[in-house]
Amino acid sequence: MTPLDKFLFDTNGYVVLPQVFTKDEINSANAAIQANSNKMLERIGGLRNTEDDTPLVGDGTTGRQDLSGFLGWPEGQRDVFRRVLDHPRLVPYVTELLGMGYRLDHMPLILIQRPGSEGFQFHGGPLDGDGRPNQYLSYKCHNGTMQLSLLAVAVQLTDVNEGEGGFCIIKGSHKSNFPCPKSVVNYEEAKEHAYQPVTRAGDVVLFSEATIHGTLPWSGKSDRRLALFRFSPANYAYGRGYTGGWPDSWLDGMTDTQRLIMEPPYNHRLDRKSLKMSEDGKAVSVETGSRADFKKEFDEAVFGRTYF
């Protein structure tokens, strides 16, 4: 992670990495989405992400479409999405922000906004609505080390031009000390503090879930698409999709380095393996902590399993 990007992330709560994925990769990802378009589900009724009669409702009828399961799509369709897990451009950044041994937290999701689609109320932030600290979406920096409890990695699959809508963020709000007012949540006041980054297909937006963010209604001429991944530190968990194990189809055919990111939460010192960049620019597996064999043998005698 470059010194500039460290400064920008700590200052603003997000950073944009340009052209992480090639045009061919983006075309492949979009073709895969089109092939699975019958699985898209639209948010309607109580599932809508906005309140009526607020600036975020869009045309009032068109809801966001959601699509998941793509890590388990057939070979050729899933490949680009799986590369997010161990991409050489992303590994150093995610490691810097979450530490060694970071893991996939939420089930990843493809989001589609059609022209006229509603936005999403502003959410996230380091505080609950009553002003208490939200440990699940925390951010802090101590002695030059940034620590997050949940990091979003949003792969842009289409261009987003200025004024078209889409992802919007309140810069610096990951350090807020007061709860976000309802009028800001609904984009009714302080609109000048909500920033919509201009991005190109292939860019990746990394942001702390502690940074208050939302989505503006989509006014572009064609659909807006992105693939959203959420990662957490080695021993943290927000989502529970991993309980019972990830779907077998997600794991089948994964590389060893990709499988590391699918590990459940547990501490480094319990023989957890992590990703590190090699000198030739590839993500490789390394052991960041180890537990002595005699201790594991004792634990097995006491608990009936190798690890407590």
PyMOL commands that set and color helices and strands:
alter all, ss='L'
color gray80, all
select helices_A, chain A and resi 3-12+23-35+37-39+45-47+70-72+79-86+91-98+135-137+173-175+182-185+191-193+248-251+256-261+293-303
alter helices_A, ss='H'
color red, helices_A
select strands_A, chain A and resi 14-17+41-42+65-67+103-104+109-113+120-123+139-142+145-148+151-156+166-170+194-195+204-208+213-216+224-232+273-277+283-287
alter strands_A, ss='S'
color yellow, strands_A
deselect
rebuild
show_as cartoon
